[in-house]
Amino acid sequence: MSFLDDQFYGQVKRHLERSRGVDLTGYSPSFVMRAIKKRMGRSSSETPQGYAKLLMRSEEETNELLNALSINVTEFFRDKGAFESLQVRVLRPLLDLKVKSGGGILRIWDAGCATGQETYTIAIGLAEEVNRIGAVGLPLMSIVGTDISRDALAKAKSALYTPEEVDNVPDKYLSAYFVKRGGYYEVVEPLRRRVRFHLENLLSAPSSKFFDAIVCRNVLIYFSRPMHETVMRNLYDSLRVNGFLMLGRTEALIGDMRRRFEVVDQENRILLKIQ
């Protein structure tokens, strides 16, 4: 970190921890450096010291830095094959099991949901499985999307997307699960009822547990190994035994976690918690 001296980095780290509860310990230094450089370039600050002062007095700039640190690259049906596998290998057996057992809640967590496209894609897959079964004997269903960016979550909660943002949505799903609202496409209300969003830092102890499935795609690749291990432990603790975990295609389990899961779909990184 050539341009970031230890004092400056410490100031930024302490500010985010005190003001927002976000701990940068374990973040990849190069990733953090790129985010801060990006924000410095877009602010009026010409020096690290000037930017630190701006950050301390500006809630807006604190939000912008958190947005830069948040992995907000997302789209509907990103990697279509992965979501087809999720629907068939995860959502279908989970829903069938809940129907056969006659009760309970089907609980899914989309960790690092950004602006919500992935979360609603999961909800569409679940809705398609509900249509396959019919309305008799369905369990309660809950999909939770979490992120550390308030701005990203605000967009997710709005459920409004531009024509460009829904470009990947197949026509049959666009007509079934969206309505035109001005120049935007809005996710239909029955689908929104199954989804909720809230602020959560994956490095902190999880606020909920006993999920049937957790989707955390293309998030771990940005973390250093210690941070990776912390996040994986939190995901593991949040998932019930025989629950499913889905990672990104370039992500993998490390250390002790490898013996705690078995592979369901190697290509699409779908895993089953076995202990």
Secondary structure, 3 states (H helix, E strand, C coil): CCCCCHHHHHHHHHHHHHHHCCCCCCECHHHHHHHHHHHHHHCCCCCHHHHHHHHHHCHHHHHHHHHHHCCCCCCCCCCHHHHHHHHHHHHHHHHHHHHHHCCCEEEEEEECCCCCHHHHHHHHHHHHHHHHHCCCCCCEEEEEEEECCHHHHHHHHHCEECCCCCCCCCHHHHHHHEEEECCEEEECHHHHCCEEEEECCCCCCCCCCCEEEEEECCCHHHECHHHHHHHHHHHHHHEEEEEEEEECCCCCCCHHHHHCEEEEECCCCEEEECC
